[in-house]
Amino acid sequence: MTKITEDEFARICEGIRGDRESIVRHNPIGTGEETLLWMLLGILISYLSLSEAETPCFNGMPTAETYRQAIRFIVEPRRSDDFDVDSYLDKLFSE
């Protein structure tokens, strides 16, 4: 199982945060929060080399909270060190 360090997770989140205006502008479906979390989820799926069986599935239209839960679900067992995933998710939207 591929692991992710806090530094790697922080770098990915900061990159998304830095490009958030462009990401939201080019992906106008859903709220800005949903779009950024969707982007982060997609990057993590690729970064962690998740198989189709390991990739979260959604029933209906996902919400920001659905994406947050999916991110926690895939990151928490793959953390190489203990860190608070939610604190980084919250920073995606701070000024």
Rosetta blueprint (number, residue, H / E / L):
1 M L
2 T L
3 K L
4 I E
5 T L
6 E H
7 D H
8 E H
9 F H
10 A H
11 R H
12 I H
13 C H
14 E H
15 G H
16 I H
17 R H
18 G H
19 D L
20 R H
21 E H
22 S H
23 I H
24 V H
25 R H
26 H H
27 N L
28 P L
29 I L
30 G L
31 T L
32 G H
33 E H
34 E H
35 T H
36 L H
37 L H
38 W H
39 M H
40 L H
41 L H
42 G H
43 I H
44 L H
45 I H
46 S H
47 Y H
48 L L
49 S L
50 L L
51 S L
52 E H
53 A H
54 E H
55 T L
56 P L
57 C L
58 F L
59 N L
60 G L
61 M L
62 P L
63 T L
64 A H
65 E H
66 T H
67 Y H
68 R H
69 Q H
70 A H
71 I H
72 R H
73 F H
74 I H
75 V H
76 E H
77 P H
78 R H
79 R E
80 S L
81 D L
82 D L
83 F L
84 D L
85 V H
86 D H
87 S H
88 Y H
89 L H
90 D H
91 K H
92 L L
93 F L
94 S L
95 E L
